[in-house]
Amino acid sequence: MHLMTHVVFMGSPDFAVPALRALASHYEVVGVVTQPDRESGRGRALKSPPIKTLALELGLDVIQPEKLRAPEALDQLRLWNPELIVVAAFGQILKPDVLTLPPYGCINIHASLLPRWRGAAPIQAAILAGDSQTGVTIMKMDQGVDTGALIDQRTLTIEEGDTAGSLSEKLSRVGADLLVETLPRYLSGELKPQVQEEDRVTYAPMLKKEDGLLDFTRPVEELIRRVHAFNPWPGTYFEWGGGMLKVHLAHAEMGNASAGQRLVYQGQPAVGARGGLLILDQVQPAAKKTMSGKAFLSGTRNWSD
């Protein structure tokens, strides 16, 4: 335990879980801020963010303000009186009254090598762009979106079969390790935050459900990157048999077929795209479970045109 530092942690999804766990084992976490419970699934039951579940397991104080700028949320933050605030995938913008509250400021774990891929969906953007590597940045937050000074970074290779889900899991562990290695050097003043190079900035905008629609006139490599980048969310799909067929995993093969033409390739469902065939390795028909491409074919009539 580093005796002096009182830390407040802000985060919500699975990505933030390893960071909170690591932080709580090294520092005194005086409070946790996470998103409110949300309705989820068909039964619309309330579901807690993963960070709330972990915070309760660790016996930490938790608040779940709809808006961080609500007076009662700010009052609670001031009561906790943190020397440092650590943020990981929290999902709300921090205003100046929060940014300036702790003497050591607010630091953020961001899932890209800033200034590349500022914004809401950096993991998806890196896969979509065909980047060979990505990583994690620890940065000091300011009022902009991911514009703050860089404290430390660590690089990670993007493997061929990586989805946004698998990459997020790896990056969350890298981020947690980097955080606990970096904090002592940051708090002691040894690590001086460096201003980002503006000429290298790229943006990763919020994703929408309709971004997942596959356009088979596009190059097949691009479609595969899209399938992997959008797994698990928002998912990729195309219209088939009067409904939507979701594609969870796919790969490319050489072959000649017109754009959107459906065929069977070595016992698997395939669709023609520009420059090759998109082989559907794992799919989910409307209102059914996820299944392998082969299982889908065996239960389907009239797949081939």
C-alpha positions in Angstrom: 0.0 0.0 0.0 1.2 3.5 -0.8 0.1 5.2 2.4 -0.5 8.7 1.4 -2.6 8.6 -1.8 -6.4 8.7 -1.5 -7.8 7.8 -4.9 -11.3 7.9 -6.4 -11.9 5.6 -9.3 -14.4 6.2 -12.2 -15.3 3.5 -14.6 -18.1 1.3 -15.8 -17.6 -1.7 -18.2 -15.5 -4.8 -18.1 -12.6 -2.9 -19.5 -12.2 -1.0 -16.3 -12.3 -4.0 -13.9 -8.6 -5.0 -13.9 -7.6 -1.4 -13.4 -9.8 -1.0 -10.3 -8.6 -4.4 -8.9 -5.0 -3.4 -9.4 -5.5 0.1 -8.0 -7.3 -1.2 -4.9 -4.4 -3.5 -4.1 -1.8 -0.7 -4.1 -3.7 2.5 -3.0 -6.5 3.5 -0.7 -9.5 3.8 -3.0 -11.9 6.1 -1.0 -14.7 5.9 -3.5 -15.9 4.6 -6.8 -18.2 6.4 -9.4 -19.9 4.4 -12.0 -22.9 4.6 -14.3 -26.4 3.9 -13.0 -27.9 0.4 -13.3 -29.6 0.0 -16.7 -32.4 -2.1 -18.0 -31.0 -5.1 -19.9 -32.2 -8.1 -22.0 -35.7 -9.1 -22.8 -37.0 -9.1 -19.2 -35.7 -5.5 -18.9 -34.2 -6.4 -15.5 -31.9 -3.8 -14.0 -28.2 -4.7 -14.6 -25.3 -3.2 -12.6 -22.2 -2.1 -14.4 -19.3 -4.6 -13.8 -17.4 -1.9 -11.8 -20.3 -1.7 -9.3 -20.2 -5.4 -8.7 -16.4 -5.4 -8.1 -16.5 -2.3 -5.9 -19.1 -4.0 -3.6 -17.0 -7.2 -3.6 -14.0 -5.1 -2.5 -16.1 -3.2 0.1 -15.7 0.2 -1.5 -18.1 3.1 -1.4 -20.0 3.5 -4.7 -22.1 6.3 -6.2 -24.0 6.0 -9.5 -25.0 9.6 -10.6 -27.0 10.0 -13.8 -24.8 13.1 -14.3 -21.5 13.7 -12.5 -22.3 17.5 -12.3 -25.3 16.8 -10.1 -24.8 18.7 -6.8 -25.0 15.6 -4.6 -22.4 13.8 -6.8 -20.0 16.8 -6.5 -20.7 17.0 -2.7 -19.7 13.3 -2.3 -16.5 13.8 -4.4 -15.5 16.7 -2.1 -16.3 14.6 1.0 -14.0 11.8 -0.3 -11.4 14.5 -0.9 -9.2 12.4 -3.3 -5.6 13.4 -4.1 -6.0 11.7 -7.5 -8.9 10.5 -9.7 -8.3 7.6 -12.0 -10.7 7.1 -14.9 -11.2 4.1 -17.2 -14.1 3.9 -19.7 -16.4 5.9 -17.4 -18.7 7.2 -20.1 -19.2 10.8 -18.9 -17.2 13.9 -19.7 -15.5 15.5 -16.6 -16.1 19.2 -16.0 -13.5 21.6 -14.7 -14.8 21.5 -11.1 -14.0 17.8 -11.1 -10.7 18.0 -13.1 -9.3 20.6 -10.7 -10.5 18.9 -7.4 -7.6 16.5 -6.7 -4.1 18.0 -6.3 -2.7 15.4 -8.7 -5.5 15.9 -11.2 -7.5 13.2 -13.1 -5.7 10.5 -15.1 -7.3 8.4 -17.7 -6.5 4.9 -19.1 -7.3 5.2 -22.9 -7.3 2.1 -25.1 -5.1 3.5 -28.0 -1.7 5.0 -28.6 -2.7 8.6 -28.4 -2.9 10.9 -30.3 -4.1 8.1 -32.7 -7.7 7.2 -32.1 -9.1 9.8 -29.7 -12.7 9.3 -29.0 -15.3 6.8 -28.1 -14.4 3.6 -30.0 -10.6 3.4 -30.3 -10.3 -0.4 -30.2 -12.8 -0.8 -33.0 -11.1 2.0 -35.0 -7.7 0.3 -34.8 -9.0 -3.0 -36.1 -11.1 -1.3 -38.8 -8.1 0.7 -40.1 -6.0 -2.5 -40.3 -3.4 -1.2 -37.7 -0.7 -3.7 -36.9 -0.5 -2.5 -33.3 -2.4 -0.5 -30.7 -1.9 -0.1 -27.0 -2.8 1.8 -23.9 -2.1 5.4 -22.9 -2.1 6.8 -19.4 -2.9 10.5 -19.8 -3.6 13.6 -17.6 -7.1 14.7 -18.4 -8.1 18.2 -19.5 -11.4 19.6 -20.8 -11.0 18.1 -24.3 -11.9 14.6 -25.4 -8.6 12.6 -25.0 -6.5 15.8 -25.6 -4.6 15.7 -22.3 -0.8 15.3 -21.9 0.6 11.8 -22.2 2.1 10.2 -19.0 3.0 6.7 -20.3 2.2 4.3 -23.1 2.5 0.6 -23.8 2.2 -1.1 -27.2 0.3 -4.3 -28.1 0.3 -6.2 -31.4 -3.1 -6.8 -33.0 -3.3 -10.5 -33.9 -4.9 -11.7 -37.0 -8.1 -13.2 -35.4 -8.5 -10.4 -32.8 -12.0 -9.0 -32.3 -12.8 -5.8 -30.5 -13.9 -8.1 -27.6 -10.6 -10.1 -27.4 -8.5 -7.0 -27.9 -10.4 -5.1 -25.3 -9.7 -7.9 -22.8 -6.0 -7.9 -23.5 -5.8 -4.1 -23.4 -7.6 -3.9 -20.1 -4.9 -6.1 -18.5 -2.1 -4.1 -20.1 -3.8 -0.9 -18.8 -4.0 -2.2 -15.3 -0.3 -3.2 -15.2 0.8 0.1 -16.8 -1.3 2.1 -14.3 0.3 0.6 -11.2 3.8 0.8 -12.7 3.3 4.4 -13.8 1.5 5.9 -10.8 4.5 6.0 -8.3 6.7 7.7 -10.9 3.9 10.2 -11.8 3.1 11.0 -8.2 6.7 11.5 -7.3 7.1 14.0 -10.2 9.6 11.7 -12.1 7.2 11.3 -15.0 6.4 14.6 -16.6 3.3 14.6 -18.9 4.1 15.3 -22.5 1.8 17.4 -24.8 0.3 15.4 -27.7 1.5 16.0 -31.2 -1.5 17.6 -32.9 -0.4 16.6 -36.5 -0.8 12.9 -35.6 -4.4 13.1 -34.3 -7.0 10.7 -35.6 -10.6 10.2 -34.3 -12.7 7.2 -33.4 -16.3 8.3 -33.4 -19.2 6.6 -31.5 -20.5 3.5 -33.3 -24.1 3.1 -34.4 -26.1 0.0 -35.0 -26.4 0.7 -38.7 -22.5 0.9 -39.1 -22.7 -2.9 -38.9 -24.5 -3.4 -42.3 -22.1 -5.3 -44.6 -21.7 -3.8 -48.1 -20.4 -6.6 -50.4 -19.3 -4.1 -53.1 -16.4 -3.3 -50.6 -13.1 -5.1 -50.6 -13.2 -8.4 -48.8 -10.3 -7.5 -46.4 -12.2 -4.4 -45.3 -15.4 -6.6 -44.6 -13.4 -9.0 -42.4 -11.9 -6.1 -40.4 -15.4 -4.8 -40.0 -16.7 -8.1 -38.7 -13.9 -8.4 -36.2 -14.0 -4.7 -35.2 -17.8 -4.8 -34.5 -17.7 -8.1 -32.5 -19.3 -7.9 -29.9 -20.9 -4.5 -30.6 -22.6 -3.3 -32.7 -22.2 -6.5 -34.7 -22.2 -7.0 -38.4 -25.1 -8.3 -40.5 -26.8 -8.4 -43.9 -30.3 -9.0 -45.1 -31.1 -12.6 -45.9 -34.3 -14.7 -46.0 -36.5 -11.9 -45.0 -34.5 -11.1 -41.9 -31.0 -10.2 -40.7 -28.2 -12.7 -40.6 -25.6 -11.6 -38.1 -21.9 -12.4 -38.8 -19.7 -12.9 -35.7 -16.5 -14.3 -37.3 -15.3 -14.6 -40.9 -12.3 -15.0 -43.1 -11.4 -14.4 -46.7 -10.6 -16.8 -49.5 -9.6 -16.3 -53.1 -12.6 -16.8 -55.5 -14.7 -15.2 -58.1 -18.3 -14.3 -57.3 -20.4 -11.2 -57.9 -20.9 -8.8 -55.0 -23.4 -10.3 -52.6 -23.7 -13.6 -54.4 -24.3 -16.5 -51.9 -22.4 -19.8 -52.4 -21.0 -22.7 -50.6 -17.2 -22.9 -50.3 -15.6 -26.1 -48.9 -18.7 -26.8 -46.9 -19.1 -23.3 -45.5 -21.4 -20.5 -46.4 -19.7 -17.7 -48.4 -20.7 -14.4 -50.0 -19.0 -12.7 -52.9 -17.2 -9.4 -52.3 -14.7 -7.3 -54.1 -11.4 -9.2 -54.5 -12.6 -12.5 -53.0 -15.1 -14.5 -50.9 -16.2 -13.7 -47.4 -16.4 -17.1 -45.6 -18.9 -17.0 -42.7 -17.3 -18.9 -39.8 -19.8 -18.0 -37.2 -23.3 -16.6 -37.7 -26.6 -15.9 -35.9 -29.9 -16.1 -37.8 -32.7 -13.9 -36.6 -34.1 -15.1 -33.2 -31.7 -18.0 -33.0 -28.5 -18.8 -31.2 -25.0 -18.3 -32.5 -23.8 -21.2 -34.6 -20.9 -22.2 -36.8 -21.2 -21.6 -40.5 -21.4 -25.3 -41.2 -24.2 -25.9 -38.7 -26.1 -23.0 -40.2 -25.8 -24.5 -43.7 -27.0 -27.9 -42.6 -30.2 -26.4 -41.2 -30.8 -24.1 -44.1 -32.5 -24.6 -47.5 -31.8 -22.3 -50.5 -28.6 -20.6 -49.2 -26.9 -20.7 -52.7 -28.3 -18.4 -55.3 
